[in-house]
Amino acid sequence: MMLRTMLATAALAIATSTAAHAQTVFPDLAPGSLVQDCGAANASPDICRLREAIPAETIATQLGQARSAVWREGDRLLVVARTQAAEPMLAGAILAPLAKIEGTDLATLVVRIPRLDEALIDVFMVGGTGPVTPLVYRGPKTPPAQTPVPELRGRLVEESLDGKALGAPRGLTVYLPPGFDQARTYPVAYLADGRSVAFYARCIEPAILDGRIRPVVLVGVHSGQGQQRAVDYLLDWKGSSAGFEAHERFFLDEVMPRAETLYGASKKREERLVTGKSNGGDWALDIALRHPDLFAQAAPAAMARTKAQGVETPGRPRLLVTTGLFDPRINRSREIVARAKGSGDEVALIEPVSGHGGLFYQERLIEILAWAFGRP
């Protein structure tokens, strides 16, 4: 172990020594990318790239023996990574190529973010090999990080439904709050990408126990794998809505009745919420708009492709739309919210200083549930 540490330290010393005299090569930015060079005519006021070389001694201090690091200096966010990728990219909250330092395995990115104090940034490297390790920057004006409880006082249920409308079984992950009583009914949140409920429950349960939100049942509907996820969640996917409609029948005819029969899910319109992120956010909005008699509210996040048919119609569900400020598709959410105002019904848009990564959605779920169902 000590030998490996010494070798890693020596390798970093050689790389950073070389970097002190090497040129940083800044790749071109895609014309339509949100991240452009600071000062460019098409640069966003919220984030831009600085063509700035990071000193070798700073790299050595921040990186240490790690493979990647993120930190701030003033209104600048800096990322450094060791990678063998020919064209390393950063993904998650920030989508941008990294600059290679010639003669080394080091790649860097420096961006200016005026509202960095409010930022919650989760990023990771793509284009290389090996496990992906996310990096997180949390500004001093963001809420404290949620700490998932190691063990639930409530209960998780995993099961598989027949999926008759889908022609294949499909899973559910259900969270039942502490003190669950099958003789009662509870507000229910139906979540896209339902495998995540096992983790979300560990973040949400403390808010139930300390009275920040009402006891709630979470019903996580598992998505199909690979492209099937888009088939399930997107209307008019590649010119056909058959997949969405089959999943819609599965949800309405199998998932909801089972949740109401076995897991205390309320049958009241005002005690039902649909929510999800990305394509799952598209699904949450479209299901709610197509069935305003069933759902009083929807909380779509980071919507990607939906046309939001009927969002201008009076009597639609109330909406809480959340999209990161650095999400490449943020204008889709803004346009939908502008249209939604035409109905006269409630709509709100939240733009956290984040991107398309999942961390901002995870951390907003407590507020989404409080918005939907009120506080105790």
C-alpha positions as CSV (number, residue, x, y, z in Angstrom):
1,M,0.0,0.0,0.0
2,M,2.8,2.4,0.9
3,L,4.6,1.6,-2.3
4,R,1.6,2.4,-4.4
5,T,1.2,5.7,-2.6
6,M,4.8,6.6,-3.2
7,L,4.5,5.7,-6.9
8,A,1.3,7.7,-7.3
9,T,2.9,10.7,-5.6
10,A,6.0,10.4,-7.8
11,A,3.9,10.2,-11.0
12,L,1.9,13.3,-10.0
13,A,5.1,15.2,-9.2
14,I,6.5,14.3,-12.7
15,A,3.2,15.2,-14.4
16,T,2.9,18.6,-12.6
17,S,6.6,19.4,-13.2
18,T,6.0,18.8,-16.8
19,A,2.8,20.8,-16.7
20,A,4.7,23.8,-15.4
21,H,6.4,24.1,-18.8
22,A,3.7,22.6,-21.0
23,Q,1.0,24.3,-23.1
24,T,-2.6,24.0,-22.2
25,V,-4.5,23.2,-25.4
26,F,-8.1,24.5,-25.4
27,P,-10.5,22.6,-27.6
28,D,-13.1,24.4,-29.7
29,L,-16.6,24.7,-28.2
30,A,-19.6,23.5,-30.1
31,P,-21.5,26.5,-31.5
32,G,-24.8,25.5,-29.9
33,S,-23.3,24.6,-26.5
34,L,-24.4,26.6,-23.4
35,V,-20.8,26.9,-22.3
36,Q,-19.0,29.4,-24.6
37,D,-15.8,31.5,-24.0
38,C,-16.2,34.4,-21.7
39,G,-16.5,37.6,-23.8
40,A,-17.9,35.9,-26.9
41,A,-21.0,37.3,-28.4
42,N,-23.0,34.2,-27.7
43,A,-21.7,33.7,-24.1
44,S,-24.2,33.1,-21.4
45,P,-24.3,35.6,-18.5
46,D,-24.7,32.6,-16.2
47,I,-21.6,30.5,-17.1
48,C,-18.7,30.8,-19.5
49,R,-15.3,29.2,-20.1
50,L,-12.0,31.0,-19.3
51,R,-9.0,30.1,-21.5
52,E,-6.9,30.0,-18.4
53,A,-4.0,27.6,-17.6
54,I,-4.0,26.3,-14.0
55,P,-0.5,26.5,-12.4
56,A,1.2,23.2,-11.8
57,E,1.6,23.8,-8.1
58,T,-2.1,24.5,-7.8
59,I,-2.9,21.2,-9.6
60,A,-0.6,19.3,-7.3
61,T,-2.2,20.8,-4.2
62,Q,-5.8,20.2,-5.2
63,L,-5.3,16.9,-6.9
64,G,-3.1,15.1,-4.4
65,Q,-3.4,11.4,-5.0
66,A,-7.0,11.7,-6.4
67,R,-7.8,11.3,-10.0
68,S,-10.0,14.4,-10.1
69,A,-10.8,17.5,-8.1
70,V,-13.1,20.6,-8.2
71,W,-12.7,23.8,-6.2
72,R,-13.4,27.5,-6.5
73,E,-11.4,30.7,-6.7
74,G,-13.7,33.8,-6.5
75,D,-16.4,33.4,-9.1
76,R,-14.4,30.7,-11.0
77,L,-15.0,27.0,-10.7
78,L,-11.9,24.9,-11.5
79,V,-11.8,21.2,-12.5
80,V,-8.7,19.0,-12.9
81,A,-8.6,15.4,-13.8
82,R,-6.1,12.7,-14.8
83,T,-7.2,10.9,-17.9
84,Q,-6.0,9.0,-20.9
85,A,-8.9,10.1,-23.0
86,A,-8.0,11.8,-26.2
87,E,-11.0,14.2,-25.9
88,P,-12.0,14.3,-22.3
89,M,-15.5,15.7,-21.5
90,L,-17.2,16.9,-18.4
91,A,-20.8,15.9,-18.0
92,G,-23.5,16.2,-15.4
93,A,-24.3,19.8,-14.3
94,I,-21.8,21.2,-16.7
95,L,-21.3,19.9,-20.3
96,A,-18.0,21.0,-21.7
97,P,-14.7,19.6,-23.1
98,L,-11.6,19.8,-20.9
99,A,-8.3,21.3,-22.0
100,K,-5.4,18.9,-22.2
101,I,-1.9,19.8,-20.8
102,E,0.6,18.7,-23.4
103,G,2.9,15.9,-22.4
104,T,0.8,14.9,-19.3
105,D,-2.3,13.0,-18.5
106,L,-3.9,16.1,-17.0
107,A,-7.0,17.9,-18.3
108,T,-8.5,21.1,-16.9
109,L,-11.5,23.3,-17.1
110,V,-12.1,26.8,-15.7
111,V,-15.5,28.4,-15.9
112,R,-16.9,31.7,-14.5
113,I,-20.2,31.4,-12.7
114,P,-21.4,34.8,-11.2
115,R,-23.8,33.0,-8.9
116,L,-21.3,30.4,-7.6
117,D,-22.3,31.0,-4.0
118,E,-25.7,29.5,-4.9
119,A,-24.4,26.7,-7.0
120,L,-24.9,22.9,-6.6
121,I,-22.7,21.3,-9.2
122,D,-22.3,17.6,-9.7
123,V,-20.0,16.6,-12.6
124,F,-18.2,13.6,-13.8
125,M,-15.7,12.7,-16.5
126,V,-16.7,10.9,-19.7
127,G,-14.5,9.6,-22.5
128,G,-12.2,7.6,-20.4
129,T,-12.1,4.1,-18.9
130,G,-12.7,2.9,-15.4
131,P,-15.4,3.8,-12.8
132,V,-17.0,7.2,-12.9
133,T,-16.6,9.2,-9.7
134,P,-18.8,12.3,-9.5
135,L,-17.4,15.5,-8.1
136,V,-19.6,17.9,-6.1
137,Y,-19.3,21.6,-5.5
138,R,-21.8,23.1,-3.0
139,G,-21.9,26.9,-2.6
140,P,-22.2,28.5,0.8
141,K,-25.7,29.8,0.1
142,T,-27.2,26.4,-0.9
143,P,-29.2,24.4,1.7
144,P,-27.2,22.0,3.9
145,A,-26.6,18.6,2.2
146,Q,-29.1,16.0,2.9
147,T,-27.7,13.0,4.8
148,P,-29.4,9.8,3.9
149,V,-30.3,7.7,7.0
150,P,-28.5,4.4,7.0
151,E,-31.6,2.5,8.0
152,L,-35.3,3.2,7.4
153,R,-37.9,3.2,10.1
154,G,-40.4,2.9,7.3
155,R,-40.5,0.1,4.8
156,L,-39.4,-0.6,1.2
157,V,-41.4,-3.0,-0.9
158,E,-40.0,-4.4,-4.2
159,E,-42.3,-6.2,-6.5
160,S,-42.9,-7.1,-10.1
161,L,-46.3,-6.6,-11.9
162,D,-47.5,-8.5,-14.9
163,G,-47.3,-5.6,-17.2
164,K,-50.1,-6.8,-19.4
165,A,-50.3,-3.6,-21.4
166,L,-46.5,-3.7,-21.9
167,G,-46.3,-7.4,-22.8
168,A,-43.6,-7.9,-20.2
169,P,-43.3,-7.7,-16.4
170,R,-42.3,-4.4,-14.8
171,G,-41.0,-3.6,-11.3
172,L,-42.2,-1.2,-8.6
173,T,-40.4,0.1,-5.6
174,V,-42.7,1.4,-2.9
175,Y,-41.8,3.3,0.2
176,L,-44.2,3.1,3.2
177,P,-43.6,5.8,5.9
178,P,-42.9,5.0,9.6
179,G,-46.0,3.8,11.4
180,F,-47.7,2.8,8.1
181,D,-51.3,1.7,8.8
182,Q,-53.0,-0.2,5.9
183,A,-56.4,0.9,7.2
184,R,-55.4,4.5,6.4
185,T,-54.8,6.3,3.2
186,Y,-51.8,8.6,2.5
187,P,-50.9,11.2,-0.1
188,V,-49.0,9.4,-2.9
189,A,-46.2,10.5,-5.2
190,Y,-45.8,8.5,-8.3
191,L,-42.2,8.7,-9.5
192,A,-40.6,7.9,-12.9
193,D,-37.4,5.9,-12.8
194,G,-38.7,4.2,-9.7
195,R,-35.5,2.3,-8.8
196,S,-34.3,5.6,-7.3
197,V,-37.0,5.5,-4.6
198,A,-34.9,3.1,-2.5
199,F,-32.4,6.0,-2.2
200,Y,-34.9,8.9,-2.1
201,A,-36.7,7.3,0.8
202,R,-33.6,7.5,2.9
203,C,-33.4,11.3,2.3
204,I,-37.1,12.0,2.7
205,E,-37.8,10.0,5.8
206,P,-36.0,12.5,8.2
207,A,-38.3,15.2,6.9
208,I,-41.4,13.1,7.7
209,L,-40.1,12.3,11.2
210,D,-39.3,15.9,12.1
211,G,-42.6,17.2,10.7
212,R,-41.4,19.1,7.7
213,I,-43.7,17.1,5.4
214,R,-46.7,14.8,5.8
215,P,-46.3,11.1,5.9
216,V,-46.4,10.1,2.2
217,V,-46.3,6.9,0.1
218,L,-43.7,6.9,-2.7
219,V,-44.5,4.6,-5.7
220,G,-41.5,4.3,-8.0
221,V,-42.4,2.9,-11.4
222,H,-39.4,1.2,-12.9
223,S,-38.5,2.4,-16.4
224,G,-37.7,0.1,-19.3
225,Q,-34.1,-0.5,-20.0
226,G,-32.1,1.4,-22.7
227,Q,-34.2,2.9,-25.5
228,Q,-37.3,1.4,-23.9
229,R,-37.2,4.2,-21.3
230,A,-37.8,6.8,-24.1
231,V,-40.5,4.6,-25.7
232,D,-42.3,4.5,-22.3
233,Y,-42.0,8.1,-21.4
234,L,-42.1,10.2,-24.6
235,L,-45.2,10.9,-26.6
236,D,-44.6,10.7,-30.3
237,W,-41.2,9.1,-29.8
238,K,-39.8,8.6,-33.4
239,G,-43.2,9.3,-34.8
240,S,-45.2,6.9,-32.6
241,S,-47.0,7.3,-29.3
242,A,-47.9,3.5,-29.1
243,G,-45.2,2.9,-26.5
244,F,-46.2,5.8,-24.3
245,E,-49.9,4.8,-24.5
246,A,-49.1,1.2,-23.5
247,H,-47.1,2.4,-20.5
248,E,-49.9,4.8,-19.7
249,R,-52.4,1.8,-19.6
250,F,-50.0,-0.1,-17.4
251,F,-49.7,2.8,-15.0
252,L,-53.4,3.6,-14.8
253,D,-54.8,0.1,-14.9
254,E,-52.1,-1.9,-12.9
255,V,-49.9,0.4,-10.9
256,M,-52.4,2.8,-9.4
257,P,-55.0,0.2,-8.4
258,R,-52.3,-1.9,-6.7
259,A,-50.9,1.1,-4.9
260,E,-54.4,2.0,-3.7
261,T,-55.4,-1.5,-2.7
262,L,-52.2,-2.7,-0.9
263,Y,-50.2,0.4,0.0
264,G,-52.7,3.0,1.2
265,A,-52.3,5.4,-1.8
266,S,-55.0,8.0,-1.8
267,K,-57.7,8.0,-4.5
268,K,-58.2,11.7,-4.0
269,R,-57.1,13.9,-6.9
270,E,-55.6,16.5,-4.6
271,E,-53.5,13.8,-2.8
272,R,-51.8,12.5,-6.0
273,L,-48.6,13.8,-7.5
274,V,-46.6,12.7,-10.5
275,T,-43.0,13.7,-10.8
276,G,-39.8,12.7,-12.6
277,K,-36.7,14.1,-14.2
278,S,-35.5,14.4,-17.8
279,N,-37.6,12.0,-19.9
280,G,-39.3,11.1,-16.7
281,G,-40.2,14.7,-16.2
282,D,-41.8,14.7,-19.7
283,W,-43.8,11.7,-18.7
284,A,-44.9,13.3,-15.4
285,L,-46.2,16.4,-17.2
286,D,-47.9,14.6,-20.1
287,I,-49.6,12.0,-17.8
288,A,-51.0,14.8,-15.6
289,L,-52.1,16.9,-18.6
290,R,-53.9,13.9,-20.2
291,H,-55.6,13.0,-16.9
292,P,-56.5,16.3,-15.0
293,D,-59.4,14.4,-13.4
294,L,-56.9,12.1,-11.7
295,F,-54.0,14.4,-10.8
296,A,-54.2,17.8,-9.1
297,Q,-50.5,18.5,-9.5
298,A,-47.3,17.5,-11.3
299,A,-43.7,18.4,-10.6
300,P,-41.6,17.7,-13.8
301,A,-37.9,18.4,-13.6
302,A,-35.3,19.0,-16.4
303,M,-37.8,18.3,-19.2
304,A,-36.2,17.2,-22.4
305,R,-38.7,16.8,-25.3
306,T,-42.4,17.1,-24.4
307,K,-44.7,19.3,-26.4
308,A,-46.9,19.7,-23.3
309,Q,-50.1,19.4,-25.2
310,G,-53.0,21.1,-23.3
311,V,-50.8,23.0,-20.9
312,E,-52.7,26.2,-21.8
313,T,-56.1,24.6,-21.1
314,P,-57.9,26.0,-18.0
315,G,-58.4,23.4,-15.3
316,R,-55.1,21.6,-15.9
317,P,-53.2,20.4,-12.8
318,R,-51.1,22.9,-10.9
319,L,-47.4,22.7,-11.9
320,L,-44.0,23.1,-10.2
321,V,-41.3,23.0,-12.9
322,T,-37.7,22.7,-11.9
323,T,-34.8,23.0,-14.3
324,G,-31.1,23.7,-13.7
325,L,-29.8,27.0,-14.9
326,F,-27.1,25.2,-16.9
327,D,-29.4,22.6,-18.4
328,P,-29.0,22.7,-22.2
329,R,-32.8,22.3,-22.6
330,I,-33.7,25.0,-20.1
331,N,-35.5,27.0,-22.8
332,R,-38.0,24.2,-23.2
333,S,-39.1,24.5,-19.6
334,R,-39.3,28.3,-19.8
335,E,-41.4,28.1,-23.0
336,I,-43.7,25.5,-21.4
337,V,-44.1,27.6,-18.3
338,A,-44.9,30.7,-20.4
339,R,-47.6,28.8,-22.2
340,A,-48.9,27.3,-19.0
341,K,-49.6,30.8,-17.6
342,G,-52.3,31.2,-20.3
343,S,-54.5,28.7,-18.5
344,G,-54.8,30.9,-15.4
345,D,-53.9,27.9,-13.2
346,E,-51.0,27.7,-10.8
347,V,-47.5,27.3,-12.3
348,A,-44.1,28.0,-10.9
349,L,-40.6,27.7,-12.4
350,I,-37.6,27.0,-10.2
351,E,-34.1,27.4,-11.7
352,P,-31.4,26.2,-9.3
353,V,-27.8,27.1,-10.1
354,S,-27.2,23.6,-11.4
355,G,-27.5,21.6,-14.6
356,H,-29.1,18.4,-15.8
357,G,-27.4,16.3,-13.2
358,G,-29.6,14.4,-10.7
359,L,-28.4,16.0,-7.5
360,F,-30.6,19.1,-7.6
361,Y,-33.7,17.0,-8.1
362,Q,-32.9,14.7,-5.3
363,E,-32.4,17.6,-3.0
364,R,-35.6,19.4,-4.0
365,L,-37.9,16.4,-3.5
366,I,-38.7,17.3,0.1
367,E,-39.8,20.8,-1.1
368,I,-41.7,19.2,-4.0
369,L,-43.7,17.0,-1.5
370,A,-44.3,19.9,0.8
371,W,-45.6,22.0,-2.2
372,A,-47.9,19.1,-3.3
373,F,-49.4,18.0,0.0
374,G,-48.7,20.8,2.5
375,R,-47.0,20.5,5.8
376,P,-48.4,18.7,8.9
